[in-house]
Amino acid sequence: MIGPIFGTVVRMRVSTGKATQSDGRMFTVVVEGFGVGLQRRAERRLTVPFGQLQRLMQTIALQGGQIRAINAEELPAGSATQAPSTDAGSEAPAASTTPARKAPVSHADVPVNLYKPKDPFIGTVIGNYSLLTEGAIGRVNHITFDLSEGNLHYVEGQSIGIIPDGEDANGKPHKLRLYSIASTRHGDNCEGGTVSLCVRQLQYEKDGSIINGVCSTFLCDIEPGAKVKITGPVGKEMLLPADEEANVIMLATGTGIAPMRAYLRRMFEPTERAKNPDYQFRGKAWLIMGVPKTPNLLYEDDLQRYLAEFPENFRYTKAISREEQNPSGGRMYIQDRVTEHADEIFSLIEDPKTHVYMCGLRGMEPGIDEAMTAAAAAKDLNWSELRPQLKKADRWHVETY
Ligand SMILES: Cc1cc2nc3c(=O)[nH]c(=O)nc-3n(C[C@H](O)[C@H](O)[C@H](O)COP(=O)(O)OP(=O)(O)OC[C@H]3O[C@@H](n4cnc5c(N)ncnc54)[C@H](O)[C@@H]3O)c2cc1C
């Protein structure tokens, strides 16, 4: 529980060079006019252990921020406050791993495996169109299925399985492939009873021939009216926190935007907001998106609309690898954007309301990890220690494939 203790800073003597009173509690500083860009206009809450409070306050003062309140986490009755005494001046601020204030979606309430491969739901295709524009590389389609005649329902951040028609090389039915759901629980029409996917056709060259992925080609070619075997939903890794004031950093490459599209619709799409009186998003949502070329940008019109309508809440940064250069003259990948904005990303991560989501091809992980390691080191933090803490606090969410 958090109790306001505005003004107790002086009593705790954190204004002296070295903290003499040990305290194991976490402290949330409410500050205005602190941070970079739009952050300066918003009220922010930064949570740190006692040993780092003084340093944080000094940083805020140096950057002209105004502290509005300091809230201390209350300790259970009878518990000791004697954490080892820390030298506040020698410790770098670490990201707090306190869980977000409002409980995330209750994992127990999230539907899973309503339909299994042995008895899949049969959905009907009601839409299938290309998301790419002229000059794009490859094929990426938005495909919508009607679910109205069954009990297949889901929440944002889950996936469904698709069992493509036909048989494999051994004459056995094809196995299912998972796809991240790109729609909100209300579907693209906001009336429920549909699910949408964002599918890239897998194509690669082998021994001089072009090989098409079985399921992704099946889906990209599918016609409205076709019946498709669907399983699931599955997945609790990418659930969106229920906190309307959470900050959500989204790192996506290609079709990794699918779950992010669902989150952003839930946050900003007017018909969705009207549907969700309990979820009127007021936090910061920052999408950092990597694609090879501008025509490969996905859902761009919607994202531009959210930017225009919610400039205080939505930020959108692109890394277009074959068109932009990173500072070393190489291709601009998403990890280069992470490095470029490392300070702001880490400032956000220091806020316990911040969640980070990563989705896309598995190959993106090492680059992001490297960028986060360097960014953390610049703040005297150790990313390999911090990441598991964030994961444990349910604030670091990864789904790569
Ligand atoms: C949780 C999760 C979510 C996913 N979400 C999405 C999504 O939203 N959108 C999306 O498009 N995909 C998504 N995928 C990937 C999807 O499940 C399939 O793996 C993908 O569509 C390819 O399936 P396929 O049947 O077309 O290919 P397959 O016919 O199964 O071929 C894949 C196989 O081809 C081989 N192969 C692949 N590339 C090469 C290469 N360059 N050289 C040689 N061999 C190669 C590999 O053996 C690989 O296993 C997701 C996967 C997971 C696990």
PDBQT file of the ligand as one rigid body, heavy atoms in Angstrom, charges set to zero:
ROOT
HETATM    1  C1  LIG A 501       3.485 -17.094 -30.951  1.00  0.00    +0.000 C 
HETATM    2  C2  LIG A 501       3.674 -16.944 -32.459  1.00  0.00    +0.000 A 
HETATM    3  C3  LIG A 501       3.044 -15.900 -33.114  1.00  0.00    +0.000 A 
HETATM    4  C4  LIG A 501       3.204 -15.738 -34.471  1.00  0.00    +0.000 A 
HETATM    5  N1  LIG A 501       2.584 -14.689 -35.081  1.00  0.00    +0.000 NA
HETATM    6  C5  LIG A 501       2.727 -14.497 -36.398  1.00  0.00    +0.000 A 
HETATM    7  C6  LIG A 501       2.091 -13.395 -37.057  1.00  0.00    +0.000 A 
HETATM    8  O1  LIG A 501       1.392 -12.589 -36.425  1.00  0.00    +0.000 OA
HETATM    9  N2  LIG A 501       2.264 -13.258 -38.392  1.00  0.00    +0.000 N 
HETATM   10  C7  LIG A 501       3.030 -14.126 -39.110  1.00  0.00    +0.000 A 
HETATM   11  O2  LIG A 501       3.132 -13.948 -40.332  1.00  0.00    +0.000 OA
HETATM   12  N3  LIG A 501       3.661 -15.173 -38.520  1.00  0.00    +0.000 NA
HETATM   13  C8  LIG A 501       3.511 -15.396 -37.200  1.00  0.00    +0.000 A 
HETATM   14  N4  LIG A 501       4.126 -16.475 -36.603  1.00  0.00    +0.000 N 
HETATM   15  C9  LIG A 501       4.883 -17.427 -37.440  1.00  0.00    +0.000 C 
HETATM   16  C10 LIG A 501       3.925 -18.528 -37.992  1.00  0.00    +0.000 C 
HETATM   17  O3  LIG A 501       3.496 -19.347 -36.914  1.00  0.00    +0.000 OA
HETATM   18  C11 LIG A 501       4.577 -19.456 -39.019  1.00  0.00    +0.000 C 
HETATM   19  O4  LIG A 501       5.753 -19.975 -38.450  1.00  0.00    +0.000 OA
HETATM   20  C12 LIG A 501       4.924 -18.774 -40.321  1.00  0.00    +0.000 C 
HETATM   21  O5  LIG A 501       3.737 -18.248 -40.934  1.00  0.00    +0.000 OA
HETATM   22  C13 LIG A 501       5.542 -19.794 -41.292  1.00  0.00    +0.000 C 
HETATM   23  O6  LIG A 501       4.685 -20.877 -41.421  1.00  0.00    +0.000 OA
HETATM   24  P1  LIG A 501       4.494 -21.603 -42.824  1.00  0.00    +0.000 P 
HETATM   25  O7  LIG A 501       3.575 -22.757 -42.651  1.00  0.00    +0.000 OA
HETATM   26  O8  LIG A 501       4.147 -20.633 -43.886  1.00  0.00    +0.000 OA
HETATM   27  O9  LIG A 501       5.958 -22.093 -43.146  1.00  0.00    +0.000 OA
HETATM   28  P2  LIG A 501       6.447 -23.615 -43.166  1.00  0.00    +0.000 P 
HETATM   29  O10 LIG A 501       5.954 -24.300 -44.393  1.00  0.00    +0.000 OA
HETATM   30  O11 LIG A 501       6.137 -24.254 -41.868  1.00  0.00    +0.000 OA
HETATM   31  O12 LIG A 501       7.980 -23.395 -43.305  1.00  0.00    +0.000 OA
HETATM   32  C14 LIG A 501       8.730 -23.005 -42.198  1.00  0.00    +0.000 C 
HETATM   33  C15 LIG A 501      10.015 -23.768 -42.245  1.00  0.00    +0.000 C 
HETATM   34  O13 LIG A 501      10.716 -23.405 -43.413  1.00  0.00    +0.000 OA
HETATM   35  C16 LIG A 501      12.101 -23.440 -43.153  1.00  0.00    +0.000 C 
HETATM   36  N5  LIG A 501      12.663 -22.141 -43.509  1.00  0.00    +0.000 N 
HETATM   37  C17 LIG A 501      12.161 -20.925 -43.189  1.00  0.00    +0.000 A 
HETATM   38  N6  LIG A 501      12.930 -19.960 -43.698  1.00  0.00    +0.000 NA
HETATM   39  C18 LIG A 501      13.952 -20.589 -44.341  1.00  0.00    +0.000 A 
HETATM   40  C19 LIG A 501      15.078 -20.141 -45.047  1.00  0.00    +0.000 A 
HETATM   41  N7  LIG A 501      15.312 -18.831 -45.218  1.00  0.00    +0.000 N 
HETATM   42  N8  LIG A 501      15.900 -21.076 -45.580  1.00  0.00    +0.000 NA
HETATM   43  C20 LIG A 501      15.674 -22.381 -45.417  1.00  0.00    +0.000 A 
HETATM   44  N9  LIG A 501      14.615 -22.866 -44.741  1.00  0.00    +0.000 NA
HETATM   45  C21 LIG A 501      13.783 -21.982 -44.217  1.00  0.00    +0.000 A 
HETATM   46  C22 LIG A 501      12.274 -23.733 -41.686  1.00  0.00    +0.000 C 
HETATM   47  O14 LIG A 501      12.554 -25.110 -41.568  1.00  0.00    +0.000 OA
HETATM   48  C23 LIG A 501      10.930 -23.426 -41.092  1.00  0.00    +0.000 C 
HETATM   49  O15 LIG A 501      10.637 -24.211 -39.981  1.00  0.00    +0.000 OA
HETATM   50  C24 LIG A 501       4.002 -16.642 -35.232  1.00  0.00    +0.000 A 
HETATM   51  C25 LIG A 501       4.625 -17.695 -34.555  1.00  0.00    +0.000 A 
HETATM   52  C26 LIG A 501       4.475 -17.839 -33.199  1.00  0.00    +0.000 A 
HETATM   53  C27 LIG A 501       5.172 -18.980 -32.509  1.00  0.00    +0.000 C 
ENDROOT
TORSDOF 0
